[in-house]
Amino acid sequence: MTDDGPHAPTTRTDPVSCPDGPSRGEPLQGLSVVEFSHMVMGPTTGVILADLGADVLKVEPPGGDNTRRLTGSGGGYFAMYNRNKRSLCADLKADRGRELVQGILDAADVVLENFRPGAMDRLGFGYAALSARNPRLIYCSLKGFLGGPYAERVALDEVTQMMGGLAYMTGLPGRPMRAGSSIVDITGGMFGAIAILAALAERNATGRGQHVTSALFETTAFLVGQHMAQQAVLGEEPAPMSVRRAAWGVYDLFDCTDGQLFVAVVSDTQWRQFCADFGLDGLASDPALAQNAGRVANRDRFLPVLRELFAGLDRAGASERLARAGMPFAEINKPSDLFDDPHLAHAGLVDVRLSDGEHAGSMARLPKLPVEMAGRRFGLRRHLPSVGEHSRDAARAAGRGADEIEALISAGIILET
């Protein structure tokens, strides 16, 4: 998601109170990142780098990042994508505010920005200006489109889902539907992080930084590339996934006594095991169903038998038998069910203290970065920030003395809470 001006969040430096304690040599420890972003795409790139150990300083406007105040489906954006970051709240319309931030940028390794083309240039923080002063700088722009005829268009996650074919593939015929997450913003932010890491590797060889860009539309095209390839391979236009032609005989939702299960049987070996574990001797002995192609052709004949079977089971009992048989299956859950998911609770969730709204100060259990390195997961070093929490520290690190910092605060050039 893009906008006209820099709005970036803030972060609470509180490593002692965090469950994972101080940094233990995270892979990106020592990397200095300055983030000018809001909403989802830019903050996603930032939180990936921050979780991996980078020092991410977000530059936030007076009054704080508007993302903090979103409600509805945007109510969780700030809480999810801004942990492990520090914050500077500065008035970039003021010369002294820009001068302060310029001093920080001169020593940075990476800059992130996700605003409309030209917005950073107008502040004097475009790539050409910053790289002239700091040739090792890696400058990452998160945009709606890469270079081309659409480059100046305004984009949102949902806009590119619609124009990129993802909504068509997700919805019913004639009723395109966006995915149930900001999937393009998030994935585009991931590609931004990948590009930054690649640029860091290249900088190790050349000594110079570069400008990298990730964009929503091209991210959407990459996501639906499998369907473009499907058309190239099969010679026919893919139908929405809601009405797709079955590739496997069993790949369906089934109603149990207390909810739904998704069950897949995707090989002939699995079919034999499934029939054996559920006592389906009649289906197992039917030669027309022995191979997947036959099961696809005869779905209308045997699926009612399976539906009747699952209708007499509860989800826990059916899940236990499916797991024992080695079948792919899933309970149909809501996001709220994941708070208590035993697998996520094992090592995949982290308690983050909220910084805004009526629940500020309370804890939210949120997913960690979904990677392991040498068996290690990456957790919390800093809770979510209050607005401008690190303004004083950032000014001090930029070489400002105590008296000058007080003057900047008194003049409203930098703000702290």
C-alpha positions in Angstrom: 0.0 0.0 0.0 1.4 3.4 -0.9 0.8 7.0 0.2 2.0 10.5 -0.2 4.3 11.0 2.7 6.4 9.2 5.3 4.5 7.7 8.2 6.6 5.3 10.2 6.0 3.7 13.6 8.0 3.6 16.7 9.4 1.0 19.1 10.0 0.4 22.8 13.6 -0.5 23.7 12.9 -2.9 26.5 15.0 -6.0 25.9 15.1 -6.9 29.6 11.3 -7.3 29.9 11.1 -9.4 26.7 10.9 -13.2 26.9 13.9 -13.8 24.6 16.1 -11.3 26.4 18.9 -9.3 24.8 20.3 -10.1 21.3 22.0 -13.5 21.2 23.9 -12.9 18.0 21.0 -12.8 15.5 22.1 -13.1 11.9 21.5 -9.5 11.0 22.9 -8.0 14.3 24.7 -4.8 13.6 22.7 -3.9 10.4 21.3 -0.4 10.7 17.9 0.1 9.0 15.9 3.3 8.7 12.2 2.7 7.8 9.9 5.3 6.3 6.7 3.3 5.9 3.2 2.6 7.2 0.3 0.1 6.7 1.6 -3.4 5.7 4.0 -3.8 2.9 6.9 -1.7 4.2 6.5 -2.7 7.8 6.5 -6.3 6.7 10.0 -5.9 5.2 11.1 -4.0 8.3 9.8 -6.6 10.8 11.5 -9.5 8.9 14.8 -7.6 9.2 14.1 -6.7 12.8 13.2 -10.2 13.8 16.5 -11.4 12.3 18.4 -9.0 14.5 18.7 -5.7 12.5 18.4 -2.4 14.3 15.3 -1.0 12.6 14.5 2.7 13.4 11.1 3.8 12.2 10.7 7.5 11.3 7.2 8.5 12.4 5.4 11.8 11.8 4.1 14.2 14.5 1.0 12.6 16.0 2.2 9.1 15.1 1.7 6.7 12.3 -1.9 6.7 11.2 -1.7 2.9 11.0 -1.9 2.9 14.8 -5.4 4.3 14.7 -6.9 2.0 12.1 -10.0 0.0 13.0 -11.8 -2.9 11.3 -9.6 -5.2 9.2 -6.7 -2.8 9.7 -6.9 -2.9 13.5 -4.0 -5.4 13.7 -1.6 -4.0 11.2 0.6 -2.0 13.6 0.6 -4.7 16.2 1.6 -7.5 13.8 4.3 -5.7 11.8 6.2 -3.4 14.1 7.7 -5.4 17.0 11.5 -5.4 17.5 11.8 -1.8 16.1 12.9 1.5 17.5 11.2 4.8 16.8 12.0 8.4 16.0 9.1 10.8 15.8 10.3 13.8 13.8 8.8 16.7 11.9 10.2 16.3 8.4 8.6 19.5 7.2 11.0 21.4 9.4 14.6 22.0 8.2 16.0 20.9 11.6 14.0 17.7 11.5 15.3 16.8 8.1 18.9 17.7 9.1 18.6 15.3 12.1 17.3 12.5 10.0 19.9 13.1 7.4 22.6 12.5 9.9 21.1 9.2 10.8 20.8 8.2 7.1 24.4 9.0 6.5 25.4 6.1 8.7 22.6 3.6 7.8 23.0 0.4 5.9 19.5 0.2 4.6 16.6 2.6 4.0 13.0 1.3 3.5 10.2 3.5 2.0 6.7 2.7 0.6 5.4 6.0 -0.6 4.3 7.4 -3.9 7.0 8.1 -6.5 8.7 11.4 -5.7 7.6 11.7 -2.1 11.0 10.9 -0.7 12.8 13.0 -3.4 10.8 16.1 -2.2 12.2 15.6 1.3 15.7 15.3 0.0 15.7 11.6 0.9 15.6 10.0 -2.6 18.1 7.4 -3.6 20.3 9.6 -5.7 20.7 12.2 -2.9 21.3 9.6 -0.1 23.7 7.4 -2.1 25.8 10.4 -3.1 26.5 10.9 0.6 26.5 7.2 1.6 27.6 5.0 -1.3 27.2 1.7 0.7 23.5 2.4 1.3 20.9 -0.1 0.1 17.7 1.7 -0.6 14.5 -0.4 -0.8 11.4 1.0 -2.3 8.1 -0.9 -1.9 5.7 0.3 -4.6 2.5 -0.5 -6.5 4.3 -1.3 -9.8 7.8 -1.7 -11.1 8.9 0.3 -14.1 6.5 0.5 -17.0 3.2 2.1 -18.1 1.6 1.6 -14.7 4.5 3.0 -12.7 2.7 6.2 -11.5 -0.6 4.5 -10.7 -1.7 4.2 -7.1 -2.1 0.7 -5.9 -3.5 -1.2 -2.9 -3.3 -4.9 -2.1 -6.9 -5.4 -3.2 -6.4 -3.4 -6.4 -3.6 -5.7 -7.6 -5.4 -8.8 -6.5 -8.2 -7.7 -8.9 -6.0 -6.7 -11.8 -3.6 -9.5 -11.4 -6.0 -12.4 -11.6 -5.8 -13.5 -8.0 -9.3 -12.4 -7.0 -10.6 -14.1 -10.1 -9.0 -17.4 -9.1 -10.1 -17.0 -5.5 -13.8 -16.2 -6.0 -16.8 -17.8 -7.7 -17.4 -17.3 -11.4 -18.4 -13.7 -12.0 -17.7 -12.8 -8.4 -14.0 -12.2 -7.9 -13.0 -12.2 -4.2 -9.9 -10.9 -2.5 -7.9 -13.4 -0.4 -8.6 -13.3 3.3 -5.3 -11.7 4.2 -3.2 -8.8 3.0 -1.3 -11.5 1.0 0.1 -9.3 -1.7 1.3 -6.6 0.8 2.9 -9.3 2.9 4.5 -11.3 0.1 5.7 -8.0 -1.6 7.3 -7.1 1.7 9.0 -10.5 1.8 10.3 -10.0 -1.7 11.7 -6.6 -0.6 13.5 -8.3 2.3 14.9 -10.9 -0.2 16.1 -8.2 -2.5 17.8 -6.4 0.4 19.6 -9.6 1.5 20.8 -10.1 -2.1 22.0 -6.5 -2.3 23.9 -7.0 1.0 25.6 -10.0 -0.5 26.6 -8.0 -3.6 27.8 -5.2 -1.4 30.1 -7.6 0.4 31.8 -8.1 -3.0 31.6 -4.6 -4.5 31.6 -2.3 -1.5 28.6 -0.4 -3.0 24.9 -0.3 -2.2 22.1 -0.1 -4.7 18.4 0.8 -5.2 16.1 -2.3 -5.0 12.3 -2.3 -5.5 9.5 -4.7 -4.9 6.0 -4.0 -6.1 2.4 -5.2 -5.5 1.4 -5.9 -9.1 4.4 -7.9 -10.0 4.1 -9.8 -6.8 0.5 -10.7 -7.7 1.6 -11.9 -11.1 4.2 -14.1 -9.5 1.5 -15.6 -7.2 -0.7 -16.5 -10.1 2.2 -17.6 -12.3 1.3 -21.2 -11.7 -2.1 -20.6 -13.4 -0.4 -18.9 -16.3 1.9 -21.9 -16.6 -1.1 -24.2 -16.3 -2.7 -22.5 -19.3 0.5 -22.8 -21.3 0.9 -26.5 -20.4 -2.7 -27.6 -20.8 -3.8 -25.1 -23.5 -7.0 -24.1 -21.6 -7.8 -21.1 -19.5 -7.8 -22.0 -15.7 -11.2 -21.8 -14.0 -11.5 -20.2 -10.5 -10.3 -22.6 -7.8 -13.8 -22.7 -6.5 -14.9 -24.6 -9.6 -11.6 -26.2 -10.6 -11.6 -29.6 -12.3 -10.7 -32.2 -9.7 -7.1 -33.4 -9.9 -7.6 -36.0 -7.2 -10.5 -38.2 -6.3 -10.7 -37.1 -2.7 -9.9 -33.4 -2.1 -12.9 -32.1 -0.3 -14.6 -30.6 2.8 -16.5 -33.0 5.0 -19.0 -32.2 7.7 -18.4 -33.9 11.1 -20.7 -33.8 14.1 -18.9 -30.7 15.5 -17.4 -28.9 12.5 -15.6 -29.5 9.2 -12.5 -31.2 8.0 -10.6 -30.9 4.8 -9.4 -34.3 3.6 -7.1 -35.1 0.7 -6.2 -38.5 -0.8 -3.6 -37.8 -3.5 -2.0 -41.1 -4.3 -3.1 -44.7 -4.8 -1.1 -45.8 -1.8 -2.9 -43.3 0.3 -6.2 -44.5 -1.0 -5.5 -48.1 0.0 -4.4 -46.9 3.5 -7.4 -44.6 3.9 -9.8 -47.4 3.0 -8.1 -49.8 5.4 -8.1 -47.5 8.4 -11.7 -46.5 7.9 -13.0 -49.9 7.1 -14.0 -49.1 3.5 -13.5 -52.6 2.2 -16.1 -52.2 -0.5 -14.4 -49.2 -2.0 -10.9 -50.7 -1.6 -11.9 -53.7 -3.6 -13.6 -51.8 -6.4 -11.2 -51.9 -9.4 -12.7 -48.8 -10.9 -11.4 -46.8 -7.9 -7.9 -48.4 -7.6 -6.2 -45.5 -9.5 -6.6 -41.8 -9.1 -8.0 -41.3 -12.6 -10.8 -43.7 -11.9 -11.6 -42.0 -8.6 -11.8 -38.7 -10.3 -14.2 -40.1 -12.9 -16.3 -41.8 -10.2 -16.4 -39.1 -7.5 -20.2 -38.8 -7.6 -20.5 -42.5 -6.8 -18.2 -42.8 -3.8 -18.1 -39.3 -2.2 -21.6 -39.8 -0.7 -20.2 -42.8 1.2 -17.4 -40.7 2.6 -19.7 -37.9 3.5 -21.9 -40.3 5.5 -18.8 -41.7 7.2 -17.6 -38.4 8.4 -21.0 -37.2 9.4 -21.0 -39.8 12.1 -17.6 -38.8 13.5 -16.4 -35.8 15.6 -13.5 -33.8 14.4 -11.1 -35.0 17.1 -11.8 -38.7 16.4 -11.6 -38.3 12.7 -8.4 -36.2 12.9 -6.7 -38.9 15.1 -7.5 -41.6 12.6 -6.5 -39.5 9.6 -3.2 -38.6 11.3 -2.5 -42.3 12.1 -3.2 -43.2 8.5 -0.8 -40.5 7.2 -3.5 -38.6 5.3 -3.3 -34.8 4.5 -6.1 -33.2 6.5 -7.0 -30.0 8.2 -9.6 -28.7 10.7 -11.4 -25.7 9.3 -10.3 -23.0 11.8 -10.9 -19.3 12.3 -7.9 -17.0 13.0 -8.9 -16.9 16.7 -8.5 -20.7 16.9 -4.7 -20.2 16.3 -4.2 -18.6 19.7 -4.6 -22.0 21.3 -3.2 -24.2 18.5 -0.9 -26.7 20.2 1.6 -26.7 17.4 2.0 -22.9 17.2 2.0 -22.7 21.0 5.0 -25.1 21.1 7.4 -22.5 19.7 5.6 -20.4 17.1 3.9 -17.6 19.1 5.3 -14.6 20.9 3.6 -12.3 23.5 3.8 -8.7 22.3 2.7 -5.8 24.5 0.2 -3.6 22.6 1.0 0.1 22.4 -2.2 1.8 21.2 -5.9 1.9 21.6 -8.1 0.8 24.5 -6.1 -2.4 25.0 -2.7 -0.6 25.2 -0.5 -2.4 27.7 -2.2 -5.7 27.3 -0.4 -8.7 25.7 -1.2 -10.2 22.3 0.0 -13.6 21.3 1.2 -13.3 17.7 3.0 -15.5 15.2 6.8 -15.4 15.0 8.7 -15.2 11.8 8.0 -18.5 10.1 11.6 -19.8 9.7 14.0 -21.8 11.7 17.8 -21.4 11.5 19.8 -24.3 13.0 16.7 -25.2 14.9 16.3 -21.7 16.3 13.2 -19.5 16.1 13.4 -15.7 16.3 11.3 -14.0 19.0 10.9 -10.7 20.8 13.6 -8.3 21.6 11.5 -5.1 21.8 7.8 -4.7 22.4 5.7 -2.4 20.2 6.6 1.2 20.7 4.8 4.2 21.9 4.9 7.2 19.6 8.4 8.7 19.5 9.8 6.5 22.2 13.3 6.5 20.8 13.5 10.0 19.6 15.9 11.2 22.3 18.2 8.1 21.8 18.2 8.5 18.0 19.1 12.2 18.3 21.9 11.4 20.7 23.2 8.7 18.3 23.2 11.3 15.6 25.6 13.5 17.6 23.2 15.9 19.2 24.1 17.1 22.7 21.7 17.2 25.6 20.9 20.9 25.3 20.2 20.7 21.5 18.0 17.7 22.1 15.9 19.6 24.7 15.7 22.5 22.2 14.5 20.2 19.4 11.8 18.7 21.8 10.7 22.1 23.0 10.3 23.3 19.4 8.3 20.2 18.4 11.0 19.1 15.9 11.2 15.7 17.6 8.7 14.2 19.9 8.8 11.6 22.6 6.4 9.8 24.9 
